[in-house]
Every structure is written in structure tokens, then in C-alpha cells.
Amino acid sequence: MAMRAQRLTGAVAAMVVCALALPAAAPATEHEEPPTSFEPVLEAENFSITQQRQAVYDTPEYQVQLAEQSKANREEATKEQAADLERNFSDDLCYGGENGCAGDVRLYGWEANNYGRVRKVLFTARNGATISARIWSANNPALHPNAKMPGIVITNGSVQADEQLYWYAAQALAKDG
């Protein structure tokens, strides 16, 4: 009986300690206040990073490359449309792959620069929609038939984000295998 009383007293004491500790622990789960200091030099450095790529895009050399790639993209799209009249994609804002729809023209030389392989593929979905895609790989799969490589699908953006605008991500993932 005495042993039972000691256990009961110990259990009650443990509950009291927990009950007293609970209010002290509660503020730890609340959100901390945001920092009140402002570091203008750090903020300026962070903002300047957002302008780095634009500085490249604004150079005359890049604009010449963009014009050349836009012309090549338009010619390719026109040939594709003429060869497949049932596939009507010419009403899409970015169908020609020109200017802003071309993406970063520095990314077009993936295979020519021996970074890996890229293959354009088209296939028809069950509902008749044509899916246009590219398969990127760092290695030639035929040279490594037993190598396991991950498959990643990057879907185009919401309204009018063309697939070229996502090539940077596809190439980075393919480089890493």
C-alpha cells in the first residue's frame, strides 16, 4: 500500500511539474519577431544579383545572337507547321520562338558544345493533343545501356511560358546526371 501511495504521489508530482512547465514552453512555439535592422549594403548586393542576367541581355552582342536565333526558330516553326497541317500551333503567342520566347540564346549550344545530348520529340496524347518535348542527357544512353538515369519532367509555365524558358533547369539537371 505504501508503495502504491509513493507511485501515486510521484505521478501527481510529475503532472504538476509538466503543468507548470507548459506555459513556459508555449512562447517557444510562437513566431519570432522579424529583424528590425536594415542593412542597405547587403540589400543592394542582393538586388544587384537580379540585374546580372539583364545586363548580359542588354548588350549589343547578345541582341545580335537573339535576332539570329529568333530567325532560326521562326524558320523551324514555319517548316514544322507546313509539314503537319493538322497540328495547329501557329496561333500560340510563342510558336515562333522569337525574342522573349526564345529563352536565353546562350543555352542553344548544349549538344554542339559537347555537354550532352538533346532530342526533340513529339507524341500524341489520347485526346489528340500533340505534346512537344525535349529529352536531355549528359551521357549517350547507347554507350551506357545499363546505366540508370533519373527522369524528370518539366512542364511549361501557365499561360505563355515556352519550353525554351525552362532549358536552364533541364540542362542543369542533365549535367548532374
Order of alpha helices (4+ residues) and beta strands (2+ residues): alpha-alpha-alpha-beta-beta-alpha
